[in-house]
Amino acid sequence: MAVPMHLEKLFNTGDEVIVPETAPSDEVSASGRIRMAILNDSGGRLQAIHPVNALVDIDRLNQSLARDLRALSLKDMGRLRTRFQVREIPPLPLLTRFETFIDPSVSALNRVRFYSGQGDGDLVLDTSDYEKLLGPSRWLEFVRPLTDIPVNIKAPEYDEAQLRTALENFTSLRIKQRLEDTLDIPPLPETAQRILHLRMNPNAEVGDLAEIVENDPSLAAQVVSWASSSFYAAKTPVKSIYDAIIRVLGFDLVMNLAMGLSLGRTLKQPRDAPEGYMGYWTQAIWVAQATGVVISMMPKKDRPTFGLAYLAGLLHNFGYLVLSHVFPPHFSVICRYNEVNRHLDSAFVEHHLIGITREQIGATLMDLWNMPEEVTVALRHQKNPEYRGDYSVYANALCLARELLIERGIRLGPEAGVSTGLCEELDISAEKLGEEMDLLVENADAVQAMAGMLNTA
């Protein structure tokens, strides 16, 4: 039995010893997979067991139990894992002996499957056998199946209608007005407006771009710092914007970097966030750099504009800033749901709570600001590996970059596998791309340093 030795006693019911089958734990989408969320409040800790393909509705759970539960902190979870000598707490209630609630959807499964807690294996049992291991657990409905959350990944033509519906669903007129205002205000920053005009000028020169950047002292300092970073390894000190453009970064990258920084400063960073969440600019730099790697691996004749692809990476999570800026109370609820539902992509939580996702909101604002369509399309379809419409190369590169980073442990979302078909679509060697991504992740200190420059904005 591939059960950690110190957990074997949990499979002894007194009347019999349950012997589970084993299976590889890398089959993340395998049917019957279950998990356990551990929550607490002033009344103590409890654990909730449910299928992985479902969202824990924490409001429903709290209402049913008259509690104020939220996810157990990452620090306390780490202590539990150390105490029980596991990498992840398996859904075996008698291990922790916390009060346990199980959603009835578990009993509807023919077989259940979960990570063993150690090594690389899953345990697989008939549901009837699994129920013998539950002890004094209680059955309670508290999840919403993902099939009941129709996240709009592939149909941007319905975004406007969904946004209107989301607005109408809010009972507070003040909240409604704030979103309506935000879609029109704040306007596109002046620096970004000037860069857009420069982009449309076929006779634009380095001096034109340098003048725009130099007129924004904070932006100018960041661009020089960026060019001076160890990531670009300039042989001599970078002393001016001209130097950064001509000798290190190049016209295209500086133009789009300045655009991304300008937009990123338009909205304040949220004070609240899901615990353990990677900061906005840190995510932005990881994804921008990774998207650049993907683009660089394409055949030269097929490569899209590097700067626009990099800009899409920088702005990929802009909808997150919009959510936090427009709906502070609701954003806090979104954070708490994301903490409990770490196994799910944020789109399910956002659609469940407000009827629209950060990707839809971010792309809508980019469109209203008349940003390059390549960027708008990339933001909207970054989680849709099947997109093959206009400017699909930007969306596909961004999608692939995110998936490869997640596969390598960069916490941008739950692991869901890599869409290997995208490598073929972009005419990239999956093996060589993997090697380049490994090198990027090995250079994590340089990426973090670059993000640190932006966190001071």
Buried (B, 14 or more C-beta within 10 A) or exposed (E): BBBBEEBEEBBEEEEEEBEBBBBEBEEEEBEBBBBBBBBBEEEEBBBBBBBBBBBBBBBBBBEEBEBEBBBBBEEEBEEBBEEBEBEBBBBBBBBBEBBBBBBEBBEEBEBBBBBBBBEEBBBBBBBEBBBBBBEEBEEBBBBBEBEEBEBBBBEBEEBEEBBEEBBEEBEEEEBBEBBEEBBEEEEBBEBBBBBBEBBEEEEBEBEBBBEBBBEBEEBBBBBBBBBBBEBBEBEEEBEBBBBBBBBBBBBBBBBBBBBBBBBBBBBEBBEBBBBBBBBBBBBBBBBBBBBBBBBBBBEEEEBBBBBBBBBBBBBBBBBBBBBBBBBBEBBBBBBBBBBBBBBBBBBBBBBBBBBBBBBBBBBBBBBBBEBBBBBBBBBBBBBBBBBEEEBBBBBBBBBBBBBBBBBBEBBBBBBBEBBEEBBEBBEBEBEEBBEBBEEBBEBEEBBEBBBBBBEEB
